Amino acid sequence: MEVFNRSWLKNGESMSLIQRIGYTIFSLLFFGAGLFLCQSAMIELRSGDENSQVFAALFALASLFFLVFGILGLRNVLRFKQ
């Protein structure tokens, strides 16, 4: 697991083409999940129910988590040797 995290978030310069494609797909899935949860947070905010603000905050936190890791992964995948 440590090798996976190091490759996905740190060592972008030393990735092979197959690793780069796989980590790009993985990062885009994380980014897409973050956008989906962001949409759910916005729907909860607009609904006006009693507990909607609590659920909107939970969806926003989950969205932030997925978006950050998706962006960090994409930033690392696009890092090439100079």
C-alpha positions as CSV (number, residue, x, y, z in Angstrom):
1,M,0.0,0.0,0.0
2,E,2.9,2.3,0.7
3,V,4.3,1.9,-2.8
4,F,0.8,2.7,-4.3
5,N,0.5,5.9,-2.2
6,R,4.1,7.0,-3.0
7,S,3.6,6.4,-6.7
8,W,0.1,8.1,-6.8
9,L,1.0,11.2,-4.8
10,K,4.8,11.7,-5.0
11,N,6.9,10.0,-7.6
12,G,5.3,11.2,-10.8
13,E,8.6,11.6,-12.7
14,S,9.4,7.9,-12.6
15,M,6.1,6.4,-13.8
16,S,5.8,4.2,-16.8
17,L,3.1,4.9,-19.4
18,I,0.9,2.1,-18.1
19,Q,1.2,3.4,-14.5
20,R,0.5,7.0,-15.7
21,I,-2.7,5.9,-17.5
22,G,-3.9,3.8,-14.5
23,Y,-3.3,6.6,-12.0
24,T,-4.9,9.1,-14.3
25,I,-8.1,7.0,-14.4
26,F,-8.0,6.6,-10.6
27,S,-7.5,10.3,-10.0
28,L,-10.3,11.2,-12.4
29,L,-12.6,8.8,-10.6
30,F,-11.8,10.5,-7.3
31,F,-12.3,13.9,-8.9
32,G,-15.6,12.8,-10.4
33,A,-16.8,11.5,-7.0
34,G,-15.9,14.8,-5.5
35,L,-18.0,16.7,-8.1
36,F,-20.9,14.3,-7.6
37,L,-20.9,14.9,-3.8
38,C,-20.6,18.6,-4.4
39,Q,-23.8,18.5,-6.4
40,S,-25.5,16.6,-3.6
41,A,-24.4,19.2,-1.1
42,M,-25.9,22.0,-3.3
43,I,-29.2,20.0,-3.6
44,E,-29.3,19.6,0.2
45,L,-28.7,23.3,0.7
46,R,-31.6,24.2,-1.7
47,S,-34.1,21.8,-0.2
48,G,-34.8,23.8,2.9
49,D,-35.5,20.8,5.2
50,E,-34.7,20.8,8.9
51,N,-31.6,18.6,8.6
52,S,-30.5,19.8,5.2
53,Q,-27.7,22.0,6.5
54,V,-26.1,19.1,8.4
55,F,-26.3,16.8,5.4
56,A,-25.0,19.6,3.1
57,A,-22.0,20.0,5.5
58,L,-21.3,16.3,5.5
59,F,-21.5,16.1,1.7
60,A,-19.3,19.2,1.4
61,L,-16.6,17.6,3.6
62,A,-16.7,14.4,1.7
63,S,-16.5,16.3,-1.6
64,L,-13.5,18.3,-0.4
65,F,-11.7,15.1,0.5
66,F,-12.3,13.5,-2.9
67,L,-11.5,16.6,-4.8
68,V,-8.2,17.2,-3.0
69,F,-6.9,13.7,-3.6
70,G,-8.1,13.7,-7.2
71,I,-6.3,17.0,-7.9
72,L,-3.1,15.9,-6.1
73,G,-3.1,12.7,-8.1
74,L,-3.7,14.5,-11.4
75,R,-1.0,17.0,-10.6
76,N,1.5,14.2,-9.9
77,V,0.5,12.2,-13.0
78,L,1.2,15.3,-15.2
79,R,4.7,15.7,-13.7
80,F,7.3,14.6,-16.3
81,K,11.1,14.4,-16.3
82,Q,12.7,17.6,-17.4
